[in-house]
Amino acid sequence: MHKYDYIIIGAGLSGLTLAAELADYLLDNNKTLLIIDPDFTHFTNRTWSFWTQDPAPYADISLQTWDHIRIAHGRQELWKPIAPFTYVSIDGSSFRRQKLEELAKNPQISYQQDTIVNRMQQQDKLVSLKGEQHTYIAEYVFDSSFDIQQLKDYEGVQLYQQFVGYFIRSKRGLGNQKMVDMMDFRTEQKEAIAFFYVLPFKDQTLVEYTLFTDTIRERRLFEEKLEAYLANKFDPGAYTIVDQEEGIIPMSSYRFRSKHSHIIPIGTAGGCSKASSGYTFTFAQRQAKRIVRSLQAKKSLKGKVFSGSGRFDFYDRTILRIFYKHPERSAAILTQLFALNPTEQVLKFLNNETSIWEEIKLFSSLPIPLFSKYALLELLKPGRK
Ligand SMILES: Cc1cc2nc3c(=O)[nH]c(=O)nc-3n(C[C@H](O)[C@H](O)[C@H](O)COP(=O)(O)OP(=O)(O)OC[C@H]3O[C@@H](n4cnc5c(N)ncnc54)[C@H](O)[C@@H]3O)c2cc1C
């Protein structure tokens, strides 16, 4: 049996972000960390995008940055500069490679290829993990393993952000290189919120069809929508699909928490996927910083989640209710939010960075009766349908 101070389950976004944040703390306090993942060499294709005001974070591994976004709905096309923000895309595999190389230099950190199949809290407050290969013991475990099926029996308000993306190469690009098509709602919006998301990279373009849907759909549907979209833009044979990615991100009012006080869920499993947008990257960075600050301040981590964002959680759950109940109206509401407010304010709000006064201004530009109704429902029946 191997014993560590800390174990991180999962060498993905949140696991490696937390390990990197912990690195100095481990050295300064002579603490040991083990990172466990079934596979350290391959990582499923993922492009992580986010907007930030920080000077070029991950500049060395960013695929590209943009300073404009477009929102399109019906006849409305909004081209918006996003300064002081920059929209950044990084490749998940490069992020992972970089972090693993960086962490390999730290003598307090070790790695184990294994799949955890059981987690048990022991009497003496240690956690015991059973893997397919070995058993491990730690004081605290940070667990990023997550399976969307875990939410299938949840009865509260919930949608899935489901998407399929094609990376295409073509002689002629798909539009303006300087601009991200953040939400192109010019597609059917009947039973689910639906949009195309386009990232024009220098040598290829990522086109995604995304649904905010209450049931997980067949992949074929996404392929048909993407093929129709591309057929509309290109002559037959004028583009090649060079790669693909797909995903399902929870947009849920479920309160992610651990069943064991010494196992702290992190990343998507720890509530970092924003319920109203599915964006996770920024929130996983913040969660890691909060955990390390608590350790440095010698605060107990017992039973904590580190992803709560106070009033923003309430806003997210209210907005999620509207998306859930009125998918047919939601595209217009989101477009209106961008049309009637400075983009900087909207992006700040979506990053949980606005002040209450800024939020009041944003809300006043939206259908007030609808928002009041669902805010009240959320107050009376938190999370419940
Ligand atoms: C295709 C795709 C694109 C996305 N794009 C964006 C984006 O643009 N912007 C954004 O903000 N968010 C995006 N997301 C959402 C989110 O950022 C990612 O899902 C992110 O990877 C979540 O980080 P995580 O650490 O929670 O999980 P992961 O990065 O998936 O890491 C979990 C790790 O745990 C390991 N693991 C699982 N089970 C076990 C087990 N039993 N034992 C040991 N290890 C285990 C896995 O192998 C994996 O390495 C995207 C998601 C997907 C799927």
The ligand as a Gaussian input file, in Angstrom:
#p B3LYP/6-31G(d) Opt

LIG

0 1
 C      -14.294000      18.401000     -26.675000
 C      -14.427000      19.358000     -25.517000
 C      -14.182000      20.701000     -25.726000
 C      -14.323000      21.599000     -24.652000
 N      -14.081000      22.929000     -24.870000
 C      -14.141000      23.778000     -23.845000
 C      -13.834000      25.149000     -24.050000
 O      -13.578000      25.581000     -25.172000
 N      -13.846000      25.990000     -22.990000
 C      -14.137000      25.538000     -21.723000
 O      -14.112000      26.347000     -20.783000
 N      -14.470000      24.258000     -21.517000
 C      -14.469000      23.360000     -22.537000
 N      -14.777000      22.049000     -22.318000
 C      -15.225000      21.643000     -20.979000
 C      -14.064000      21.350000     -20.006000
 O      -13.151000      22.409000     -20.007000
 C      -13.331000      20.067000     -20.331000
 O      -14.226000      18.982000     -20.318000
 C      -12.208000      19.787000     -19.347000
 O      -11.417000      18.748000     -19.876000
 C      -12.731000      19.407000     -17.964000
 O      -11.645000      19.229000     -17.101000
 P      -11.643000      18.114000     -15.988000
 O      -10.361000      18.163000     -15.308000
 O      -12.885000      18.212000     -15.173000
 O      -11.787000      16.731000     -16.792000
 P      -10.755000      16.092000     -17.802000
 O       -9.916000      17.122000     -18.437000
 O      -11.575000      15.197000     -18.667000
 O       -9.820000      15.201000     -16.873000
 C      -10.291000      14.074000     -16.184000
 C       -9.150000      13.056000     -16.133000
 O       -9.532000      12.014000     -15.226000
 C       -9.090000      10.780000     -15.739000
 N       -9.932000       9.737000     -15.132000
 C      -11.240000       9.518000     -15.365000
 N      -11.663000       8.468000     -14.615000
 C      -10.604000       8.043000     -13.892000
 C      -10.419000       7.013000     -12.939000
 N      -11.420000       6.202000     -12.555000
 N       -9.183000       6.842000     -12.379000
 C       -8.150000       7.653000     -12.750000
 N       -8.282000       8.669000     -13.641000
 C       -9.486000       8.852000     -14.205000
 C       -9.272000      10.927000     -17.244000
 O       -8.424000      10.014000     -17.937000
 C       -8.884000      12.377000     -17.483000
 O       -7.516000      12.518000     -17.820000
 C      -14.688000      21.136000     -23.371000
 C      -14.973000      19.779000     -23.186000
 C      -14.843000      18.893000     -24.252000
 C      -15.179000      17.434000     -24.010000

